């Protein structure tokens, strides 16, 4: 196996990139921020990574103390990957990077967000001022995936799994919700077509969906012409 590449630079940024700067490494971290996953689940969330590359990145992240493997208790008994305490420290880094990247142009191939990537995008773009005094619990149903969200005192908490006694449930797919939140599709149209289904309090659900404004795209200046 070839030696892992290094910048050979004592700067903390360079040493951090020695750990998570390889292709796919930070996206593996993204996929594990909301909880453990099996190898097959990681591949489903990272549709364009091959199994050998994913195995290599996981191995490197394990060696760096960012990821660990464990076996779930019976009856599941599955082997899963999860972030260590050191790995979880990367959450604000990933969210800040996501917030910065949200102002970049969308890919031309109209690729859709995976469930975990979509939910983390909510966390990235959450506007505490817009939440105000809202206190409510929600369950997001994205196909077979369930996530619970709690908004309280201008804070958003998100995790994988069903929500206990949610004030509202929102059932859809990531492409539809992305279109409603960020690409100009009207929620009323998505509800009328059945692409979005809301259970419980519709006012609470509507307010929740207004908490994630997309920043204006970053201005890109054309290079100055040489005289």
C-alpha positions in Angstrom: 0.0 0.0 0.0 1.4 3.4 -0.9 2.3 5.8 1.9 -0.3 8.3 2.7 0.4 11.7 1.2 1.2 14.6 3.5 1.8 18.3 3.0 4.8 18.2 5.3 3.7 21.5 6.7 3.6 22.1 10.5 0.6 24.6 10.2 -2.5 23.2 11.9 -4.6 23.7 8.7 -2.1 21.6 6.7 -2.0 18.9 9.5 -5.8 18.8 9.5 -5.9 18.4 5.7 -3.4 15.5 6.1 -6.2 13.8 8.0 -9.4 14.8 6.1 -8.2 16.5 3.0 -8.3 13.4 0.7 -11.2 13.0 -1.7 -14.4 11.8 -0.1 -13.0 12.0 3.5 -15.1 15.0 4.6 -18.1 13.5 2.9 -17.7 10.3 4.9 -17.7 12.5 8.0 -20.8 14.3 6.7 -22.6 11.0 6.4 -21.8 10.0 9.9 -22.7 13.2 11.7 -26.2 12.1 12.4 -25.3 8.7 13.7 -23.7 5.3 12.9 -24.1 3.7 9.4 -23.3 0.4 7.9 -20.9 0.3 4.9 -23.9 -0.3 2.5 -25.6 2.8 3.9 -22.5 4.9 3.5 -22.3 3.8 -0.2 -26.0 4.7 -0.7 -25.3 8.2 0.7 -22.2 8.6 -1.5 -23.5 7.3 -4.8 -20.3 8.1 -6.8 -17.7 6.5 -4.6 -16.5 3.0 -5.4 -16.3 0.4 -2.7 -12.5 0.2 -2.7 -12.1 4.0 -2.4 -14.7 4.1 0.4 -12.9 1.2 2.3 -9.6 3.1 1.9 -11.0 6.3 3.3 -12.7 4.6 6.2 -9.4 2.8 7.0 -7.5 6.0 6.9 -10.0 7.8 9.1 -9.9 4.9 11.6 -6.2 5.1 11.7 -6.4 8.9 12.4 -8.9 8.4 15.2 -11.8 10.1 13.4 -13.9 7.0 12.8 -14.4 3.7 14.6 -16.2 0.4 13.9 -18.4 -1.4 16.3 -21.1 -4.1 16.3 -24.6 -3.2 17.2 -26.3 -5.2 20.0 -28.6 -8.1 19.1 -30.9 -8.6 17.4 -29.4 -6.2 14.8 -25.8 -7.4 15.2 -24.7 -5.2 12.3 -21.2 -3.7 12.0 -21.4 0.0 11.7 -19.0 3.0 11.4 -19.4 6.0 13.7 -17.5 9.1 14.5 -15.3 9.2 17.5 -15.3 12.2 19.9 -12.5 13.7 17.8 -14.5 13.1 14.6 -17.6 14.8 16.1 -15.4 17.9 16.6 -15.5 18.3 12.9 -19.3 19.1 12.8 -18.9 22.9 13.0 -16.2 22.7 10.4 -18.4 20.7 8.0 -21.4 23.0 8.7 -19.4 26.2 8.1 -18.0 24.7 4.9 -21.5 23.8 3.8 -22.7 27.3 4.5 -19.9 28.7 2.5 -20.5 26.3 -0.3 -24.3 27.0 -0.4 -23.5 30.2 -2.2 -21.7 28.4 -5.1 -23.6 27.3 -8.3 -25.5 24.1 -8.2 -24.1 21.2 -10.3 -25.2 21.2 -13.9 -26.3 17.5 -13.8 -29.2 18.3 -11.3 -28.0 15.7 -8.9 -30.3 15.3 -5.8 -29.2 15.5 -2.2 -29.0 12.3 -0.2 -31.2 12.2 3.0 -28.4 12.9 5.4 -26.9 15.7 3.2 -30.3 17.3 2.9 -30.9 17.2 6.7 -27.4 18.7 7.3 -28.2 21.4 4.8 -31.1 22.4 7.0 -28.7 22.6 9.9 -26.3 24.6 7.8 -28.9 27.2 6.7 -31.0 27.4 9.8 -31.9 31.0 10.7 -32.3 31.5 14.5 -33.8 34.9 14.0 -36.6 33.6 11.8 -37.3 30.8 14.4 -37.9 33.4 17.1 -40.0 31.9 19.9 -41.0 28.8 18.0 -40.9 25.7 20.1 -42.0 22.6 18.2 -40.9 19.0 17.3 -41.1 17.6 13.8 -40.6 14.3 12.0 -39.1 14.3 8.5 -40.0 11.3 6.4 -37.7 11.0 3.4 -38.6 7.7 1.8 -37.6 5.0 4.2 -35.5 7.5 6.2 -36.8 9.2 9.4 -35.3 12.2 11.1 -36.5 14.2 14.1 -36.1 17.9 14.5 -36.6 20.1 17.5 -36.7 23.9 17.3 -36.5 25.6 20.6 -35.4 29.1 21.6 -33.7 29.8 18.3 -31.9 26.5 18.2 -32.3 23.5 15.9 -31.5 19.9 17.0 -31.5 17.2 14.3 -31.0 13.4 14.6 -31.8 10.3 12.8 -34.9 8.4 13.9 -38.6 8.9 14.6 -39.8 11.8 16.7 -41.8 11.2 19.8 -45.2 12.9 19.6 -44.2 15.4 16.9 -46.2 18.6 16.4 -46.1 18.0 12.6 -44.8 15.4 10.2 -43.4 16.3 6.7 -43.3 13.5 4.2 -41.6 13.9 0.8 -38.4 13.4 -1.0 -35.2 15.5 -1.0 -35.6 16.7 -4.6 -39.1 18.0 -3.9 -38.2 19.7 -0.6 -35.1 21.2 -2.1 -37.3 22.7 -4.8 -39.8 24.1 -2.3 -37.1 25.5 0.0 -34.5 26.8 -2.4 -35.7 26.6 -6.1 -39.0 28.5 -6.2 -41.6 25.7 -6.1 -44.6 26.7 -4.1 -45.5 24.6 -1.1 -49.2 24.8 -2.0 -48.5 23.2 -5.4 -46.4 20.4 -3.9 -49.2 19.7 -1.3 -51.9 19.7 -4.0 -49.9 17.3 -6.2 -49.2 15.0 -3.2 -45.5 15.4 -3.6 -45.5 16.8 0.0 -47.7 15.4 2.8 -48.1 17.2 6.1 -49.5 15.5 9.2 -50.4 17.3 12.4 -50.2 21.1 12.6 -49.9 22.6 9.1 -49.1 26.1 10.4 -46.2 24.6 12.5 -44.9 22.7 9.4 -45.2 25.8 7.2 -43.3 27.9 9.7 -40.6 25.2 9.9 -40.1 25.2 6.1 -39.4 29.0 6.2 -36.4 28.7 8.6 -33.8 27.8 6.0 -33.2 30.7 3.6 -30.5 30.3 0.9 -27.9 33.0 0.9 -27.5 35.0 -2.3 -24.9 33.5 -4.7 -21.4 34.7 -4.3 -20.4 37.3 -6.9 -17.7 36.0 -9.3 -15.7 38.8 -10.9 -14.4 38.4 -14.4 -10.6 38.7 -14.6 -9.5 42.1 -15.5 -8.3 42.6 -19.0 -4.7 43.4 -19.5 -3.9 46.6 -21.3 
